[in-house]
Amino acid sequence: MWGLSHRELFRRLAAWAESKRAEHNRDMTLAWQMANLSNAKKLPALDRLLVKPASEHTQSFSEQRSMLTALSKRYGGRVRRMALNG
């Protein structure tokens, strides 16, 4: 795990989070169906029990820059300009 690049690490974390969401939704659906079959008097709507996937939001450069600045202030780091290739 320590030998992974940031991109690989975040991809693995995203895959793990998606598998946990799917596992939760599968379990909730099964529990809801079992309660429904046992003629429970009042059940919440199934869609209220399921976890919705997080919306994919790509940060703009200015959002990334402001987050980096806030983190550097918080942890005492220094923000440097990097030369772009090309």
C-alpha positions as CSV (number, residue, x, y, z in Angstrom):
1,M,0.0,0.0,0.0
2,W,2.9,2.4,0.8
3,G,4.3,1.9,-2.7
4,L,1.2,3.3,-4.5
5,S,1.0,6.6,-6.2
6,H,-1.6,9.1,-5.0
7,R,-3.8,8.4,-7.9
8,E,-3.7,4.6,-7.3
9,L,-4.3,5.1,-3.6
10,F,-7.4,7.3,-4.2
11,R,-8.7,4.9,-6.8
12,R,-8.4,2.0,-4.3
13,L,-10.1,4.1,-1.6
14,A,-12.9,5.1,-4.0
15,A,-13.4,1.4,-5.0
16,W,-13.5,0.5,-1.3
17,A,-16.1,3.2,-0.5
18,E,-18.2,2.1,-3.5
19,S,-18.1,-1.6,-2.3
20,K,-19.1,-0.5,1.2
21,R,-22.0,1.5,-0.2
22,A,-23.2,-1.4,-2.3
23,E,-22.8,-3.8,0.6
24,H,-24.9,-1.5,2.9
25,N,-27.6,-1.1,0.2
26,R,-27.8,-4.8,-0.4
27,D,-28.1,-5.5,3.4
28,M,-30.8,-2.8,3.8
29,T,-32.7,-4.0,0.8
30,L,-32.7,-7.6,2.2
31,A,-33.8,-6.3,5.7
32,W,-36.5,-4.2,4.2
33,Q,-37.8,-7.1,2.1
34,M,-37.8,-9.4,5.1
35,A,-39.7,-6.9,7.2
36,N,-42.1,-6.4,4.3
37,L,-42.7,-10.2,4.1
38,S,-43.4,-10.4,7.8
39,N,-46.3,-7.9,7.4
40,A,-44.8,-5.2,9.5
41,K,-47.3,-2.4,10.2
42,K,-45.2,0.5,9.2
43,L,-42.0,0.5,7.1
44,P,-40.0,3.4,6.0
45,A,-39.6,3.8,2.2
46,L,-36.7,1.7,0.9
47,D,-35.0,4.6,-0.9
48,R,-34.7,6.5,2.5
49,L,-32.6,3.6,3.8
50,L,-30.2,3.4,0.9
51,V,-27.0,5.3,0.7
52,K,-26.8,7.4,-2.5
53,P,-23.5,7.7,-4.3
54,A,-21.5,10.8,-3.7
55,S,-21.6,13.4,-6.5
56,E,-18.4,13.6,-8.4
57,H,-17.1,17.2,-8.1
58,T,-13.8,18.0,-9.8
59,Q,-12.1,20.9,-8.0
60,S,-11.2,23.9,-10.1
61,F,-7.6,25.2,-9.9
62,S,-8.6,28.0,-7.7
63,E,-10.4,25.6,-5.3
64,Q,-7.3,23.4,-5.2
65,R,-5.1,26.4,-4.6
66,S,-7.3,27.7,-1.7
67,M,-7.4,24.3,-0.1
68,L,-3.6,24.0,-0.4
69,T,-3.2,27.4,1.2
70,A,-5.5,26.6,4.0
71,L,-3.7,23.3,4.7
72,S,-0.3,25.0,4.6
73,K,-1.4,27.6,7.1
74,R,-2.9,24.8,9.3
75,Y,0.2,22.6,9.3
76,G,2.9,25.2,8.8
77,G,3.9,24.2,5.2
78,R,5.0,26.4,2.4
79,V,3.3,26.7,-0.9
80,R,5.7,27.0,-3.8
81,R,5.2,27.6,-7.5
82,M,6.2,24.8,-9.7
83,A,7.6,25.2,-13.2
84,L,5.4,23.7,-15.8
85,N,7.1,21.5,-18.5
86,G,6.7,22.7,-22.0
